[in-house]
């Protein structure tokens, strides 16, 4: 299988990650692709945390 460079590597194209924040593992929307599964080089996944707003879960 050939790698698609447009696929989000953080979530492997699924649009979701497993977060351990809060103690219990739970699924959250991928902050790097906003759940699309497609990589966006212009997206800053850590911007909400720097601005004092947690990412949507």
C-alpha positions as CSV (number, residue, x, y, z in Angstrom):
1,X,0.0,0.0,0.0
2,X,1.4,3.4,-1.0
3,X,1.4,6.3,1.5
4,X,-0.9,9.2,0.7
5,X,1.0,12.4,1.7
6,X,-2.4,14.1,2.2
7,X,-3.4,11.7,5.0
8,X,-3.1,13.1,8.5
9,X,-0.3,11.1,10.2
10,X,-1.4,12.0,13.8
11,X,-4.7,10.1,13.4
12,X,-3.7,8.0,10.4
13,X,-6.7,9.4,8.5
14,X,-9.3,8.3,11.0
15,X,-10.1,11.8,12.2
16,X,-10.0,10.7,15.8
17,X,-7.4,10.2,18.6
18,X,-7.5,8.6,22.0
19,X,-7.0,11.2,24.7
20,X,-5.9,10.3,28.3
21,X,-6.8,13.8,29.6
22,X,-9.1,13.6,32.6
23,X,-7.9,10.1,33.6
24,X,-10.1,7.9,31.4
25,X,-9.0,7.2,27.8
26,X,-11.7,8.6,25.4
27,X,-12.0,9.4,21.7
28,X,-11.6,13.0,20.6
29,X,-11.6,14.8,17.2
30,X,-8.1,15.0,15.8
31,X,-6.8,18.6,16.4
32,X,-4.3,18.4,13.5
33,X,-7.0,17.7,10.8
34,X,-10.1,18.8,12.7
35,X,-11.6,15.3,12.1
36,X,-11.2,15.3,8.3
37,X,-8.4,12.8,8.1
38,X,-6.6,15.0,5.7
39,X,-3.3,16.8,6.6
40,X,-3.5,20.6,6.6
41,X,0.0,22.2,6.8
42,X,-1.5,25.6,7.7
43,X,-3.4,24.2,10.7
44,X,-1.9,24.9,14.2
45,X,-3.3,22.2,16.4
46,X,-1.9,23.8,19.5
47,X,-3.3,27.3,19.0
48,X,-6.5,26.7,21.2
49,X,-4.3,25.7,24.2
50,X,-2.1,28.7,23.8
51,X,-5.2,30.9,23.6
52,X,-6.5,29.4,26.8
53,X,-9.3,27.4,25.1
54,X,-9.2,23.6,25.3
55,X,-9.8,21.8,22.0
56,X,-13.3,20.5,21.3
57,X,-13.8,16.9,22.4
